[in-house]
Amino acid sequence: MSDLDQPDPSSVAPGSQRSVHRSIAFSAIERYGNLVLFLVTIAVLARLLTPAEFGIYAVVNAVTAVVAASFQEFGGANYLIQKRELSRASVQTAFTVTFGISALVGLALLALSGVLSQLFEQESLQKGIAVSALSFLLVPFSGTITGLFRRDMEFGKLAICNLVSGAVGAAVSIALAMLSFGFMAPVWGGVAGNVVLTIMLLRQHRDLGAFRPSVAQIHDVVGFGLYSSGVSVINVLYNLSPQLFLAKILDFTSVGLYSRATSITQIFDKLVVQVLNPIIMPALVSRSKDASNLRVAYLDAVELLSVVQWPFLLFIAIMAHPIILILLGQNWLEIVPLVRLLCVANLALFAACLTYPTLVATGSVRDALTSSLISLPPSLLVVLCAAFFGAQAVAASALLTLPFQAAVALYFIGRRLTIKPKHLSCALLKSAVVTVMTASGVMVCAALIEARIVPSFVGLIAAGGVAALCWWSGLMITGHPLLHHLHRAAGGLVVSAPWLRLRRL
């Protein structure tokens, strides 16, 4: 049976708790496996490449990512998932539009690679951009199959494909870096990973008819894509703007330092948010018929995400020095203040991963674009001004821009779901208490490391244990709803433990 013959996920299994929990489990296996690969790769590459080489790679990645964002939402995964009744014609049209735009954009980027290298006054960029453009021919295939698998909650297949492609990309990057390929090592690694991913997805899907050219549903695809692509482009451009501004205004060493700081800050996203992202859209779409159910689901998700994100980010901020020393080495300690600033600023984004899926689920994809157009242009201006004062000033600017962006997004969400500030406050109160308890314990360990009473590695391990103990204690004291979910995830093996029976206060 092909993917298109499966039942509509908005009406059956994907809405069930069992399906969601199983999907989260497979997604977690994939993301955590790739997180290990990511940490190993950056630890090795940090010792093989200089900050300047990392900076050049970051700019290549930024340019190609911004360009890719301009076409991936035309018939991409989000279009396939949100479509209530998905026909073969819809899939074929989505692929056709995506492939056509991808090919044209890839050729344009290849032709303009020389101009871009002159713009940033770095000839090496031309080769890096040209090689990265090769992946544009693969994305329509992998993106279409990924969207279909996500729609049908086939996360086991996705996990295998993504883990293997991630391992290949990491191995190629490290091997080429050892052979002195410089910044081109991770560029070629990315292309190799995309090739393997596409081949494996095609072997899993086995329905080549989905890639037959068609324009039968072109108005529907383009109608959704215009708004969705607009949201994607402006958000990707904003997220990568610090690297682009620093490269043009200062130097590639600053770009490399800021890029590594961002990578450390985003570990939470790789641990939690990227595990949930593939499931959030189909899960919310399945509840979109009832606004009250969607409001409850949103507030519950905010409560669960914040109690994990806030303590984690503050742990990274407080323990930034030993983390960077152990993971990246002595040469990268300059990014410690950047990591701390970015972690504190990111506390405001406790519900960021829910914004776009929620607005799409309510049929308000236009609001997602409006929200971005209101909050991101002023934020870009702030980042641009900060870039003249260095990477640390850019990181500090996030303390202004990220809370502003969060406030705008919450306004649009609140309007659609009739959520008031008091509702959010109630959802976040227990998480705030747990966070304060966790951070207090970690600060004691940080003080011991700073006073050189314990070495960095021992102190970091001890801080992790203390943080876990304080966090768990906070969950029990507040009776946080996450306890119930952890209990269910454990499969009832500890059902007799009395603290798991705590009710919400």
Disulfide bonds with the S-S distance in Angstrom:
none
